[in-house]
Amino acid sequence: MDKPRVGSALLIADGTRILLGRRGKQPQFGKWVLPGGGIRLFEPIDDAARREALEETGLIIDVYRRAGVYEIINEPDEHRIVIYSEARPVGGELVPGSDLLDVKWFERHELDRLDLTPLVRLVLQTTGWLPESVDALGQVG
């Protein structure tokens, strides 16, 4: 690997609910994630987001804001930069794509009990969908 992979992931919200998918492949098989995938060469970020949403969830979306950029480094095999965008559904039919075992809407109060990847948990905390974690000493971390 000579360069990082760049991906697009989505916080698709419908009122008080957010859409998550359960991964059907490694890495993180079986964990709940935010839908997304790789950005193709010369593909604008919003176009990649719309394409990935349709491929992974069956939904047509409106992308309206960036939620942040995060980096995943697991030497020597993995280096990814993921651009998270916020979106709302505007059409389509909810159905899991080939990379996902399931897609489901979750209310905010349901998120903390899910088996989320560490990065998805961080993104949901940063964007206010989940409260920040508190350790045994009562310190926010």
N, CA, C and O of each residue as an XYZ file, in Angstrom:
564
protein
N       0.849     -1.177      0.000
C       0.000      0.000      0.000
C       0.892      1.236      0.000
O       1.748      1.391      0.871
N       0.689      2.110     -0.976
C       1.527      3.305     -1.056
C       0.788      4.594     -0.735
O       1.413      5.653     -0.679
N      -0.533      4.539     -0.521
C      -1.280      5.733     -0.154
C      -2.531      5.336      0.617
O      -3.004      4.206      0.498
N      -3.065      6.258      1.404
C      -4.287      5.927      2.139
C      -5.489      5.807      1.202
O      -5.552      6.453      0.156
N      -6.427      4.973      1.603
C      -7.716      4.897      0.905
C      -8.601      6.015      1.460
O      -8.575      6.300      2.657
N      -9.377      6.640      0.588
C     -10.281      7.698      1.010
C     -11.707      7.187      0.862
O     -12.086      6.640     -0.174
N     -12.493      7.378      1.930
C     -13.864      6.900      1.915
C     -14.855      7.974      2.315
O     -14.501      9.013      2.871
N     -16.105      7.685      2.012
C     -17.226      8.540      2.376
C     -18.172      7.714      3.239
O     -18.519      6.590      2.877
N     -18.592      8.263      4.381
C     -19.569      7.594      5.237
C     -20.646      8.604      5.612
O     -20.427      9.814      5.560
N     -21.813      8.088      5.990
C     -22.984      8.943      6.119
C     -23.714      8.802      7.434
O     -23.921      7.702      7.946
N     -24.094      9.943      7.964
C     -25.044     10.002      9.070
C     -26.373     10.372      8.417
O     -26.672     11.549      8.214
N     -27.163      9.354      8.093
C     -28.453      9.573      7.458
C     -29.495      9.616      8.572
O     -29.744      8.619      9.249
N     -30.090     10.777      8.745
C     -31.057     10.958      9.825
C     -32.441     11.207      9.244
O     -32.605     11.853      8.209
N     -33.427     10.671      9.951
C     -34.831     10.847      9.602
C     -35.549     11.292     10.876
O     -36.087     10.472     11.620
N     -35.549     12.588     11.109
C     -36.115     13.096     12.359
C     -35.228     12.728     13.533
O     -34.081     13.168     13.611
N     -35.755     11.920     14.451
C     -35.006     11.528     15.653
C     -34.283     10.195     15.481
O     -33.718      9.667     16.439
N     -34.298      9.654     14.274
C     -33.664      8.355     14.027
C     -32.455      8.508     13.108
O     -32.386      9.406     12.268
N     -31.492      7.578     13.306
C     -30.318      7.537     12.442
C     -30.207      6.125     11.868
O     -30.574      5.147     12.521
N     -29.700      6.033     10.648
C     -29.606      4.755      9.951
C     -28.237      4.123     10.157
O     -27.208      4.763      9.937
N     -28.231      2.867     10.578
C     -26.994      2.093     10.719
C     -27.131      0.793      9.947
O     -28.232      0.283      9.738
N     -25.987      0.269      9.529
C     -25.945     -1.028      8.863
C     -25.059     -1.983      9.640
O     -24.082     -1.569     10.263
N     -25.406     -3.275      9.601
C     -24.579     -4.281     10.270
C     -23.679     -4.917      9.221
O     -24.148     -5.494      8.240
N     -22.355     -4.797      9.453
C     -21.367     -5.236      8.459
C     -21.447     -6.730      8.184
O     -21.583     -7.551      9.092
N     -21.356     -7.051      6.897
C     -21.398     -8.440      6.476
C     -20.058     -8.952      6.002
O     -19.980    -10.028      5.408
N     -18.989     -8.191      6.259
C     -17.647     -8.637      5.855
C     -16.621     -8.070      6.823
O     -16.933     -7.198      7.634
N     -15.414     -8.564      6.731
C     -14.312     -8.075      7.553
C     -13.729     -6.820      6.909
O     -13.799     -6.704      5.686
N     -13.174     -5.897      7.635
C     -13.038     -5.925      9.088
C     -14.351     -5.523      9.764
O     -15.244     -4.960      9.129
N     -14.451     -5.818     11.046
C     -15.588     -5.433     11.875
C     -16.882     -6.166     11.522
O     -17.969     -5.603     11.654
N     -16.769     -7.421     11.071
C     -17.944     -8.225     10.717
C     -18.958     -8.229     11.860
O     -18.593     -8.455     13.013
N     -20.227     -7.981     11.544
C     -21.307     -8.044     12.514
C     -21.533     -6.787     13.334
O     -22.551     -6.677     14.017
N     -20.620     -5.846     13.284
C     -20.787     -4.606     14.054
C     -21.664     -3.618     13.285
O     -21.739     -3.658     12.057
N     -22.322     -2.736     14.030
C     -23.152     -1.695     13.431
C     -22.267     -0.524     13.022
O     -21.435     -0.054     13.798
N     -22.462     -0.061     11.784
C     -21.638      1.008     11.210
C     -22.523      2.031     10.503
O     -23.706      1.795     10.259
N     -21.925      3.158     10.185
C     -22.574      4.142      9.334
C     -22.327      3.754      7.881
O     -21.193      3.426      7.532
N     -23.331      3.777      7.033
C     -23.146      3.358      5.639
C     -22.090      4.196      4.932
O     -21.947      5.391      5.195
N     -21.359      3.557      4.039
C     -20.363      4.278      3.268
C     -19.450      3.339      2.517
O     -19.636      2.122      2.528
N     -18.461      3.919      1.865
C     -17.504      3.134      1.097
C     -16.488      4.043      0.443
O     -16.400      5.231      0.754
N     -15.729      3.472     -0.459
C     -14.632      4.185     -1.094
C     -15.076      5.262     -2.066
O     -16.101      5.144     -2.736
N     -14.276      6.312     -2.123
C     -14.474      7.367     -3.112
C     -13.609      7.021     -4.320
O     -12.413      6.762     -4.190
N     -14.222      7.021     -5.474
C     -13.506      6.694     -6.714
C     -12.667      7.886     -7.183
O     -12.954      9.033     -6.839
N     -11.653      7.605     -7.953
C     -10.794      8.644     -8.517
C     -11.646      9.658     -9.285
O     -12.450      9.279    -10.137
N     -11.471     10.924     -8.987
C     -12.153     12.055     -9.619
C     -13.656     12.121     -9.290
O     -14.391     12.873     -9.931
N     -14.113     11.350     -8.307
C     -15.529     11.385     -7.909
C     -15.704     12.414     -6.793
O     -15.045     12.305     -5.759
N     -16.570     13.406     -6.973
C     -16.824     14.365     -5.897
C     -17.380     13.659     -4.649
O     -18.070     12.644     -4.748
N     -17.063     14.216     -3.486
C     -17.439     13.601     -2.209
C     -18.949     13.384     -2.117
O     -19.390     12.302     -1.728
N     -19.746     14.393     -2.467
C     -21.203     14.248     -2.367
C     -21.735     13.195     -3.334
O     -22.681     12.478     -3.006
N     -21.138     13.094     -4.521
C     -21.552     12.050     -5.471
C     -21.241     10.669     -4.903
O     -22.056      9.753     -5.015
N     -20.071     10.517     -4.296
C     -19.714      9.238     -3.674
C     -20.680      8.900     -2.549
O     -21.089      7.748     -2.400
N     -21.044      9.905     -1.759
C     -21.980      9.689     -0.654
C     -23.326      9.214     -1.175
O     -23.892      8.260     -0.643
N     -23.845      9.866     -2.209
C     -25.134      9.468     -2.775
C     -25.070      8.056     -3.372
O     -25.988      7.256     -3.190
N     -23.980      7.760     -4.083
C     -23.818      6.430     -4.682
C     -23.755      5.357     -3.610
O     -24.436      4.336     -3.707
N     -22.937      5.584     -2.584
C     -22.781      4.593     -1.516
C     -24.090      4.395     -0.747
O     -24.435      3.269     -0.389
N     -24.812      5.481     -0.496
C     -26.097      5.357      0.204
C     -27.048      4.474     -0.593
O     -27.698      3.595     -0.028
N     -27.133      4.696     -1.889
C     -28.020      3.901     -2.730
C     -27.570      2.442     -2.779
O     -28.391      1.533     -2.661
N     -26.254      2.216     -2.954
C     -25.736      0.845     -3.021
C     -25.920      0.095     -1.707
O     -26.271     -1.085     -1.717
N     -25.692      0.753     -0.585
C     -25.691      0.057      0.704
C     -27.039      0.045      1.409
O     -27.301     -0.836      2.227
N     -27.905      1.022      1.100
C     -29.163      1.109      1.845
C     -30.411      1.134      0.968
O     -31.518      0.944      1.472
N     -30.255      1.363     -0.326
C     -31.401      1.492     -1.213
C     -32.042      2.866     -1.177
O     -33.040      3.102     -1.859
N     -31.478      3.786     -0.381
C     -32.082      5.105     -0.223
C     -31.428      6.148     -1.123
O     -30.224      6.115     -1.378
N     -32.252      7.062     -1.588
C     -31.792      8.257     -2.282
C     -31.699      9.336     -1.205
O     -32.635      9.517     -0.426
N     -30.586     10.045     -1.159
C     -30.351     10.994     -0.066
C     -30.037     12.387     -0.569
O     -29.653     12.593     -1.720
N     -30.214     13.336      0.335
C     -29.789     14.712      0.151
C     -28.666     14.966      1.154
O     -28.897     14.938      2.362
N     -27.462     15.212      0.664
C     -26.323     15.516      1.533
C     -26.353     17.008      1.825
O     -26.404     17.823      0.904
N     -26.321     17.376      3.122
C     -26.437     18.793      3.436
C     -25.310     19.367      4.282
O     -25.239     20.585      4.443
N     -24.421     18.533      4.832
C     -23.339     19.092      5.660
C     -22.263     18.033      5.901
O     -22.546     16.836      5.939
N     -21.017     18.505      6.064
C     -19.919     17.625      6.486
C     -19.966     17.482      8.001
O     -20.213     18.451      8.719
N     -19.730     16.279      8.475
C     -19.725     16.016      9.914
C     -18.313     15.862     10.459
O     -18.111     15.912     11.673
N     -17.341     15.678      9.587
C     -15.967     15.555     10.044
C     -15.154     14.603      9.185
O     -15.684     13.871      8.349
N     -13.858     14.637      9.419
C     -12.909     13.763      8.726
C     -12.135     13.000      9.789
O     -11.624     13.587     10.742
N     -12.054     11.686      9.617
C     -11.381     10.828     10.590
C     -10.383      9.931      9.868
O     -10.516      9.642      8.679
N      -9.393      9.506     10.620
C      -8.322      8.688     10.055
C      -8.243      7.369     10.811
O      -8.353      7.331     12.036
N      -8.051      6.287     10.056
C      -7.862      4.954     10.636
C      -6.487      4.474     10.198
O      -6.211      4.365      9.003
N      -5.623      4.186     11.171
C      -4.296      3.655     10.866
C      -4.085      2.391     11.696
O      -4.078      2.436     12.926
N      -3.915      1.282     11.017
C      -3.559      0.001     11.635
C      -2.392     -0.555     10.830
O      -2.579     -1.289      9.859
N      -1.189     -0.192     11.252
C       0.006     -0.630     10.512
C       0.152     -2.131     10.613
O      -0.189     -2.702     11.649
N       0.645     -2.794      9.582
C       1.133     -2.253      8.313
C       0.103     -2.313      7.186
O       0.434     -1.996      6.044
N      -1.143     -2.713      7.479
C      -2.080     -3.035      6.404
C      -3.145     -1.991      6.086
O      -3.689     -1.991      4.982
N      -3.452     -1.112      7.019
C      -4.619     -0.266      6.808
C      -4.321      1.192      7.127
O      -3.816      1.526      8.199
N      -4.644      2.045      6.172
C      -4.619      3.486      6.381
C      -5.761      4.061      5.550
O      -5.726      4.046      4.319
N      -6.782      4.572      6.255
C      -7.959      5.122      5.588
C      -8.276      6.505      6.132
O      -8.098      6.781      7.319
N      -8.742      7.354      5.257
C      -9.269      8.653      5.621
C     -10.751      8.612      5.256
O     -11.106      8.357      4.106
N     -11.611      8.865      6.241
C     -13.051      8.770      6.019
C     -13.690     10.144      6.235
O     -13.530     10.763      7.287
N     -14.411     10.598      5.224
C     -15.117     11.869      5.275
C     -16.583     11.567      5.591
O     -17.277     10.908      4.816
N     -17.037     12.058      6.738
C     -18.421     11.829      7.162
C     -19.281     13.016      6.759
O     -18.905     14.172      6.952
N     -20.445     12.706      6.194
C     -21.404     13.726      5.785
C     -22.746     13.436      6.431
O     -23.088     12.286      6.708
N     -23.505     14.510      6.667
C     -24.864     14.361      7.173
C     -25.822     14.441      5.998
O     -25.629     15.226      5.069
N     -26.865     13.608      6.056
C     -27.806     13.523      4.942
C     -29.189     13.165      5.463
O     -29.353     12.725      6.601
N     -30.177     13.366      4.602
C     -31.548     12.956      4.924
C     -32.081     12.146      3.740
O     -31.710     12.403      2.594
N     -32.944     11.174      4.015
C     -33.517     10.389      2.916
C     -34.563     11.203      2.159
O     -35.340     11.942      2.764
N     -34.580     11.062      0.828
C     -35.577     11.747      0.006
C     -36.310     10.777     -0.920
O     -37.194     11.188     -1.671
N     -35.950      9.499     -0.870
C     -36.607      8.512     -1.719
C     -35.941      7.157     -1.576
O     -35.049      6.966     -0.750
N     -36.391      6.225     -2.393
C     -35.843      4.879     -2.385
C     -36.568      3.980     -1.407
O     -37.523      4.383     -0.744
N     -36.085      2.747     -1.335
C     -36.658      1.741     -0.442
C     -35.537      1.128      0.376
O     -34.544      0.665     -0.184
N     -35.684      1.118      1.703
C     -34.642      0.637      2.603
C     -34.425     -0.859      2.421
O     -35.324     -1.665      2.662
N     -33.212     -1.220      1.991
C     -32.827     -2.617      1.802
C     -31.302     -2.701      1.924
O     -30.600     -1.862      1.359
N     -30.772     -3.698      2.653
C     -29.314     -3.782      2.796
C     -28.629     -4.175      1.488
O     -29.105     -5.042      0.755
N     -27.499     -3.517      1.215
C     -26.679     -3.862      0.062
C     -25.825     -5.078      0.355
O     -25.938     -5.676      1.425
N     -24.979     -5.445     -0.578
C     -24.189     -6.675     -0.475
C     -23.172     -6.664      0.660
O     -22.778     -7.728      1.138
N     -22.733     -5.474      1.105
C     -21.739     -5.397      2.187
C     -22.365     -5.449      3.578
O     -21.652     -5.560      4.575
N     -23.703     -5.369      3.650
C     -24.379     -5.283      4.939
C     -25.331     -6.459      5.152
O     -25.988     -6.925      4.222
N     -25.387     -6.927      6.400
C     -26.324     -7.990      6.761
C     -27.718     -7.422      7.007
O     -28.721     -8.101      6.791
N     -27.771     -6.173      7.461
C     -29.032     -5.545      7.828
C     -28.852     -4.033      7.819
O     -27.738     -3.541      7.998
N     -29.920     -3.304      7.614
C     -29.951     -1.853      7.802
C     -31.185     -1.548      8.633
O     -32.248     -2.138      8.436
N     -31.027     -0.613      9.567
C     -32.125     -0.353     10.484
C     -32.030      1.070     11.023
O     -30.940      1.603     11.228
N     -33.201      1.673     11.247
C     -33.283      2.974     11.890
C     -33.230      2.781     13.397
O     -33.857      1.869     13.936
N     -32.476      3.647     14.078
C     -32.368      3.599     15.532
C     -32.665      4.966     16.126
O     -32.237      5.994     15.602
N     -33.402      4.961     17.221
C     -33.603      6.169     18.003
C     -32.332      6.421     18.810
O     -31.570      5.492     19.078
N     -32.109      7.644     19.186
C     -30.911      8.060     19.936
C     -30.693      7.195     21.183
O     -29.565      6.787     21.463
N     -31.772      6.911     21.937
C     -31.636      6.157     23.190
C     -31.266      4.685     22.968
O     -30.892      4.004     23.923
N     -31.361      4.186     21.747
C     -31.024      2.798     21.443
C     -29.551      2.610     21.068
O     -29.054      1.484     21.088
N     -28.857      3.679     20.732
C     -27.518      3.578     20.154
C     -26.460      3.049     21.115
O     -25.585      2.283     20.710
N     -26.528      3.447     22.379
C     -25.477      3.090     23.316
C     -25.367      1.583     23.559
O     -24.296      1.100     23.924
N     -26.436      0.848     23.367
C     -26.418     -0.599     23.621
C     -25.944     -1.419     22.414
O     -25.775     -2.634     22.516
N     -25.730     -0.756     21.276
C     -25.341     -1.467     20.051
C     -23.850     -1.787     20.035
O     -23.041     -1.093     20.652
N     -23.510     -2.851     19.318
C     -22.114     -3.236     19.105
C     -21.576     -2.408     17.937
O     -21.615     -2.834     16.783
N     -21.073     -1.214     18.267
C     -20.564     -0.270     17.277
C     -19.054     -0.398     17.150
O     -18.381     -0.809     18.095
N     -18.522     -0.049     15.990
C     -17.067      0.035     15.868
C     -16.603      1.231     16.703
O     -17.382      2.156     16.932
N     -15.352      1.228     17.160
C     -14.858      2.369     17.944
C     -14.976      3.699     17.195
O     -15.331      4.711     17.798
N     -14.687      3.712     15.903
C     -14.767      4.956     15.144
C     -16.212      5.436     15.022
O     -16.476      6.631     15.156
N     -17.140      4.533     14.771
C     -18.546      4.932     14.668
C     -19.036      5.479     16.000
O     -19.775      6.463     16.031
N     -18.635      4.853     17.100
C     -19.010      5.357     18.422
C     -18.475      6.787     18.597
O     -19.197      7.661     19.077
N     -17.221      7.026     18.213
C     -16.615      8.352     18.321
C     -17.370      9.369     17.462
O     -17.666     10.471     17.923
N     -17.679      9.007     16.229
C     -18.395      9.925     15.333
C     -19.772     10.246     15.899
O     -20.197     11.401     15.863
N     -20.471      9.250     16.419
C     -21.798      9.488     16.997
C     -21.712     10.359     18.249
O     -22.616     11.149     18.519
N     -20.632     10.217     19.011
C     -20.435     11.084     20.174
C     -20.126     12.516     19.724
O     -20.700     13.471     20.246
N     -19.236     12.655     18.775
C     -18.819     13.971     18.296
C     -19.983     14.747     17.685
O     -20.046     15.971     17.802
N     -20.898     14.041     17.036
C     -22.018     14.705     16.373
C     -23.249     14.826     17.271
O     -24.286     15.329     16.839
N     -23.137     14.364     18.523
C     -24.225     14.532     19.472
C     -25.280     13.444     19.474
O     -26.273     13.557     20.192
N     -25.092     12.400     18.694
C     -26.048     11.295     18.698
C     -25.890     10.423     19.933
O     -26.859      9.830     20.407
N     -24.685     10.345     20.449
C     -24.388      9.601     21.680
C     -23.737     10.550     22.669
O     -23.006     11.456     22.268
N     -23.995     10.354     23.971
C     -23.264     11.173     24.944
C     -21.798     10.755     24.952
O     -21.461      9.625     24.597
N     -20.926     11.685     25.363
C     -19.513     11.342     25.491
C     -19.369     10.278     26.562
O     -20.147     10.229     27.514
N     -18.361      9.420     26.396
C     -18.153      8.357     27.369
C     -17.635      8.938     28.686
O     -16.930      9.948     28.705
N     -17.994      8.290     29.762
C     -17.524      8.692     31.085
C     -16.858      7.480     31.710
O     -17.456      6.405     31.762
N     -15.618      7.636     32.188
C     -14.904      6.508     32.784
C     -15.326      6.296     34.244
O     -16.183      7.013     34.761
N     -14.717      5.313     34.892
C     -15.071      4.937     36.262
C     -14.830      6.081     37.253
O     -15.438      6.105     38.323
N     -13.957      7.021     36.908
C     -13.666      8.146     37.784
C     -14.580      9.353     37.493
O     -14.441     10.413     38.103
N     -15.510      9.164     36.550
C     -16.417     10.247     36.213
C     -15.829     11.260     35.261
O     -16.376     12.352     35.102
N     -14.711     10.916     34.619
C     -14.068     11.841     33.683
C     -14.561     11.560     32.273
O     -14.657     10.409     31.847
N     -14.870     12.631     31.563
C     -15.288     12.488     30.176
C     -14.068     12.156     29.343
O     -13.006     12.757     29.508
N     -14.225     11.197     28.451
C     -13.089     10.808     27.609
C     -13.480     10.422     26.248
O     -12.624     10.073     25.436
